[in-house]
Amino acid sequence: MVAIRKIALLREQAFSDMGQDAARPVVRAVALIAIANPFAGRFVRDLAELVEAGGALSARVAPDLLRMLDGPPVAYGKGAIVGTAGEIEHGHALLHPKMGAPLRAAIGGGAALIPSAAKMGAPGTALDLPLGHKDDAWSRGHFDAITVMLGDAPRAEEILVAIALADGGRVLHRI
């Protein structure tokens, strides 16, 4: 398992938009995990260590994310910001092969792909973390994003991983 420097949890609760109350508040919960990049500063062909870490990180924070929601999870998303001593492929190794299974197990399913975004960045770089319905990839009311960042991550030799759950879509979706 890769070394974790810190985990930050964000809970956002939306009550209204444009002066109109939502039918019910919608909660979006995000875990931000600053980890050491074991491959920083060098090219490595086999990224299995990061692939395995993706699943372990998801399993570690999924219970925290579930506790922060007010209702059952209906949307999810994942993302990574790779520090400048790494490469974008390091972020994708974390996100794609194994991160989804533990998250789906924790929430009791999820037929749709988990929307994702990966980019390179320095400490304080923001990520627009995409969200989508867990079972219906075409549920337009759940096409969303939440902008996240940590002021001190990712450091050059780190990766900032973001995993999100939501108990609803956009508060006033009409499409």
C-alpha positions in Angstrom: 0.0 0.0 0.0 1.2 3.5 -0.8 1.9 5.9 2.1 -1.0 8.3 2.9 0.1 11.7 4.1 -3.4 13.0 4.8 -7.1 12.4 4.2 -9.5 15.4 4.1 -13.3 14.9 4.0 -15.7 17.5 2.5 -19.5 17.5 3.0 -21.5 19.9 0.9 -25.2 20.3 1.4 -27.2 22.2 -1.2 -30.6 23.6 -0.2 -31.5 25.9 -3.0 -30.4 27.6 -6.2 -31.5 30.9 -7.9 -33.8 31.6 -5.0 -35.7 28.4 -5.4 -35.7 25.7 -2.7 -34.8 22.2 -3.6 -37.3 19.5 -3.2 -34.9 18.2 -0.5 -31.3 19.1 0.3 -28.7 17.2 -1.7 -25.4 16.1 -0.1 -22.2 15.6 -1.9 -19.4 14.0 0.1 -15.7 13.9 -1.1 -12.6 12.2 0.3 -9.3 13.8 -0.7 -6.3 11.6 -0.1 -2.7 12.8 -0.5 -0.5 9.8 -1.1 3.1 9.3 -1.9 3.8 8.5 -5.6 6.1 5.5 -5.5 7.1 6.2 -9.1 7.8 9.9 -8.9 10.8 11.0 -10.9 11.2 7.9 -12.9 9.6 5.9 -15.7 8.2 2.5 -14.5 6.5 0.1 -16.9 4.6 -1.9 -14.3 2.2 0.3 -12.4 0.6 -2.6 -10.5 1.4 -1.0 -7.1 -0.8 2.0 -8.0 -3.5 -0.2 -9.5 -3.7 -2.1 -6.2 -3.6 1.1 -4.2 -6.6 2.5 -6.0 -8.8 -0.3 -4.7 -7.4 -0.1 -1.2 -8.0 3.7 -1.1 -11.6 3.3 -2.3 -12.3 0.7 0.3 -10.7 2.8 3.0 -12.8 6.0 2.5 -16.1 4.6 1.2 -17.6 4.0 4.7 -16.7 7.7 5.6 -18.4 9.0 2.5 -21.5 6.9 3.1 -21.8 8.2 6.7 -21.7 11.8 5.4 -24.8 11.4 3.2 -28.3 12.0 4.3 -29.8 9.4 1.9 -28.8 6.5 -0.2 -26.0 7.2 -2.6 -27.2 7.7 -6.2 -24.2 9.4 -7.8 -20.4 9.0 -7.8 -17.2 10.2 -9.2 -13.4 9.9 -8.9 -10.3 11.8 -9.9 -6.6 12.4 -9.3 -4.1 15.2 -9.5 -0.6 14.0 -10.1 2.3 16.0 -8.7 4.8 17.4 -11.1 7.4 14.6 -10.5 4.9 12.0 -11.8 3.1 11.3 -15.0 -0.6 11.4 -15.9 -0.6 7.6 -16.2 0.0 7.3 -12.5 -3.3 8.9 -11.9 -5.1 6.7 -14.3 -3.5 3.6 -12.8 -5.1 4.5 -9.5 -8.5 5.4 -10.9 -9.4 2.7 -13.4 -8.6 -0.9 -13.0 -9.5 -1.5 -9.3 -10.9 1.6 -7.6 -14.5 1.1 -8.7 -15.2 -2.4 -7.3 -14.8 -1.5 -3.6 -16.8 1.6 -4.0 -19.6 -0.3 -5.7 -19.5 -3.0 -3.0 -19.8 -0.3 -0.3 -22.8 1.3 -1.9 -24.6 -1.9 -2.9 -24.1 -1.7 -6.7 -23.5 0.7 -9.5 -24.1 -0.3 -13.1 -22.7 2.8 -14.7 -19.1 3.7 -15.2 -17.7 6.0 -12.5 -17.0 9.4 -14.2 -13.4 10.4 -13.7 -10.8 13.1 -14.3 -7.1 13.1 -14.0 -4.6 15.9 -14.5 -1.1 17.1 -13.5 -0.8 19.9 -10.9 1.1 21.6 -8.1 -0.1 22.1 -4.5 -3.5 23.9 -4.5 -4.5 22.9 -8.0 -8.3 22.5 -8.3 -10.0 19.5 -9.9 -13.5 19.6 -11.4 -14.5 16.2 -10.1 -17.3 14.8 -12.4 -20.3 13.1 -10.9 -22.8 10.8 -12.6 -25.7 8.5 -11.7 -24.4 5.2 -10.3 -26.9 3.1 -12.4 -28.0 5.2 -15.3 -25.2 6.9 -17.3 -27.8 8.9 -19.2 -29.6 10.4 -16.2 -29.0 14.0 -17.2 -30.1 15.4 -13.8 -27.1 13.7 -12.3 -24.5 15.1 -14.7 -22.6 17.3 -12.3 -19.2 18.2 -10.9 -17.7 19.5 -7.7 -14.6 21.5 -7.6 -12.1 20.3 -5.0 -8.5 21.1 -3.9 -6.1 20.9 -1.0 -3.8 23.9 -0.4 -0.8 21.7 0.2 -1.3 18.8 -2.2 -0.2 17.3 -4.4 3.4 17.9 -3.6 5.7 17.1 -6.5 6.2 13.5 -5.4 2.5 13.0 -4.5 -0.8 12.2 -6.0 -4.1 13.7 -4.7 -6.9 11.2 -5.1 -10.5 12.3 -4.9 -13.5 10.0 -4.5 -17.1 11.3 -4.2 -20.6 10.1 -3.5 -23.9 12.1 -3.7 -27.4 11.4 -2.5 -29.0 13.3 -5.3 -28.4 15.1 -8.6 -28.4 18.8 -9.3 -31.0 20.5 -6.9 -33.1 22.1 -9.7 -32.4 19.9 -12.7 -35.0 20.3 -15.4 -33.5 18.4 -18.4 
